[in-house]
Amino acid sequence: MSASEVSPVVSVAPQAQDSQKPWWRHPMVWLVISGPLAVVVASIISAVVAVRGADPVLLKDESGGASEVHDGVDSMTPALAARNHAATPKQEP
């Protein structure tokens, strides 16, 4: 056997063909693009949800809101005293 018969088969063709492919045919390109693209799409969706579902601003002098409490419990009441006031029935004096 001569040295030319035993030489390993080395193919340069796959590397040459790989460099000849267009940029969108390389899987790594899509891996790099997909992360920032997902963030942009998620932020646009979040912005649309925030704008369409925006709650109206309530001023302090407006009355009749559902968040107002008329039984003497206000926002300055300590937590233990005001705890579960919505679940317990109102006691009549």
C-alpha positions as CSV (number, residue, x, y, z in Angstrom):
1,M,0.0,0.0,0.0
2,S,1.3,3.4,-0.9
3,A,0.7,6.6,1.1
4,S,-1.7,7.9,-1.4
5,E,-4.0,4.9,-1.0
6,V,-4.1,5.2,2.8
7,S,-4.7,8.9,3.1
8,P,-7.9,9.9,4.9
9,V,-10.7,11.3,2.9
10,V,-10.9,15.0,3.7
11,S,-13.7,16.9,2.2
12,V,-13.6,20.7,1.9
13,A,-16.9,20.8,0.0
14,P,-19.3,21.1,3.0
15,Q,-17.4,24.1,4.4
16,A,-17.3,25.7,1.0
17,Q,-21.0,25.1,0.5
18,D,-21.8,26.3,4.0
19,S,-20.2,29.7,3.2
20,Q,-22.0,30.0,-0.1
21,K,-25.5,29.7,1.5
22,P,-27.5,33.0,1.9
23,W,-27.7,34.5,5.4
24,W,-31.2,33.3,6.1
25,R,-30.2,29.7,5.6
26,H,-27.9,29.7,8.6
27,P,-29.7,28.5,11.8
28,M,-27.5,30.7,14.1
29,V,-28.9,33.8,12.4
30,W,-32.5,32.9,13.4
31,L,-31.3,32.1,16.9
32,V,-29.7,35.5,17.3
33,I,-32.7,37.4,15.7
34,S,-35.5,35.5,17.6
35,G,-34.5,36.8,21.1
36,P,-34.7,40.6,20.4
37,L,-37.7,40.0,18.0
38,A,-39.6,38.3,20.8
39,V,-38.9,41.2,23.2
40,V,-40.1,43.8,20.6
41,V,-43.3,41.9,19.9
42,A,-44.0,41.4,23.6
43,S,-43.5,45.1,24.4
44,I,-45.8,46.1,21.5
45,I,-48.5,43.8,22.8
46,S,-48.0,45.1,26.4
47,A,-48.3,48.7,25.1
48,V,-51.5,47.9,23.2
49,V,-53.1,46.2,26.3
50,A,-52.0,49.1,28.5
51,V,-53.5,51.8,26.2
52,R,-56.8,50.0,25.4
53,G,-57.4,48.8,29.0
54,A,-56.4,52.0,30.7
55,D,-58.5,52.8,33.8
56,P,-59.9,56.3,34.2
57,V,-58.1,58.5,36.7
58,L,-60.1,59.1,39.9
59,L,-59.6,62.4,41.7
60,K,-59.8,62.5,45.5
61,D,-62.8,64.9,45.5
62,E,-65.0,62.6,43.4
63,S,-67.6,60.7,45.3
64,G,-69.5,57.5,44.7
65,G,-66.5,55.3,43.7
66,A,-66.4,51.6,44.6
67,S,-63.1,52.1,46.4
68,E,-64.6,54.5,48.9
69,V,-65.5,53.1,52.3
70,H,-68.3,54.8,54.2
71,D,-68.1,52.9,57.5
72,G,-65.3,54.8,59.2
73,V,-62.5,52.8,57.8
74,D,-60.2,54.9,55.7
75,S,-56.7,54.5,54.2
76,M,-55.0,55.6,57.4
77,T,-56.6,52.9,59.6
78,P,-54.1,50.4,60.9
79,A,-54.0,47.1,59.1
80,L,-55.1,44.9,62.0
81,A,-58.1,47.2,62.7
82,A,-59.3,47.3,59.1
83,R,-58.5,43.7,58.2
84,N,-61.3,41.7,56.6
85,H,-63.7,44.6,56.9
86,A,-65.2,43.7,53.5
87,A,-65.9,40.1,54.5
88,T,-67.5,40.8,57.9
89,P,-71.0,42.1,58.0
90,K,-71.5,45.7,59.1
91,Q,-72.6,45.9,62.8
92,E,-75.5,48.2,63.5
93,P,-75.1,50.3,66.7
